[in-house]
Every structure is written in C-alpha cells, then in structure tokens.
Amino acid sequence: MNEKKRKKLITDIVERELAMFLQVRTQIPSLCQERPETFRAMREMSHTVLAADTLASYQKDLKRAEKDGRNVLTEKYARMDNLIPPLSDNPLIGKIVSIEADWMDILQQRFPKTFRGNRTPFEIYLCSELETYSDDTLALYYRDVTAALEKGKNLTEERYRLLFQSLGYSGIDQVEQQMTNHAS
C-alpha cells in the first residue's frame, strides 16, 4: 500500500473513531471531546506505527461495529471505568499490553519529566481498547508488536516521537529538555 492510501486509511479510521468518541458520555467530560484536533493527533499517532493490513482489519472492525449499532469508544471507556464486564478474553490482549507497558516503562526511565506515573493507567487504557478489537485484528496487532520487539524497536516510543514531531519538536529528547528547563 502506498503512503497516500495508507494515510487515507488512517484518516478514515480516525474519523470513524472521532464520530464515536463525540457520542461518549462520561462523568467527567474529556478535553479531547472539546478539542477534536487533539483527539485526531493522538489517534493518528497510535495507528501510524501499525502495518497496513492491521489497519485495514481494524477499519473493518469499526465498520462492523457501526453496522451493528455499537460504539466501540463507549465500550472502551465503560471498560476503563469497570462499568461493564470484559469484552474479550483473547489471550493476545494480555501479551500485547505486557509488551507495550514494558515499552512505556523504558520511556518513563529515559524521559522521566515527559512520561510520569505508573504503568497501571496505561495498561487499563490499552487493555480496554484492545478488548474492542476482533480476534483477526488482535492477531495482526500482536504480529506487529512482536516483529518490532524482535527488531529492538519500541512502538510506544515511535508513536510519541511522531506525535512530538507533528507538534514541531525534533523528538522526545527536545521535549524532555524543555520539561527539565521549566522544572529548574
């Protein structure tokens, strides 16, 4: 898939997610609901590191959910707040969350001013999201994560590097330096 088609696929996914996200009703309104561009940037960042076939499978999940009248973002946030039972018991979810949480730990150690907190909220967020994915999409996502792991890549770091670059920074190092300077 060429870069133009890939970008179009990601844009379609993000717009479907945004439409669902704007329908989510939570006890505390989300800042991203008031700022759709922030939501778009964060979700594009999440998807950009995944393979095209993984993205196409996820797009199919979203289309199926729309057809079935489901809002996967409502489901995700309900899972995050433990308001509904688990949506999936696929063992790949735990494996993916473990790898990505380890990657987040590495980022927190390398960039402590930029990435604060413990891994539990990250794990809950990611697990809740992955529970809305089909088994096919989970298998492809797991393939992407394990392939990156085998190559010594950190997809979480890649996501944030891309996000910060889209915001005008050279990378995570520059953000960390600015955070350090502001703390002094």
Buried (B, 14 or more C-beta within 10 A) or exposed (E): EEEEEBEEBBEBBBBBBBEBBBEBEEEEEBEBBEEBEEBBBEBBBBBBBBBBBBBBBBBEBBEEBBEEEBBBBBBBBBBBEEEEEEBBEBEBBEBBBBBBBEBBBBBBEBBEBBBEEEBEEBBBBBBBBBBBBBEBBBBBBBBBBBEBBEEEBBBBBBBBBBBBBEEEBEEBBBBBBEBEEEEE
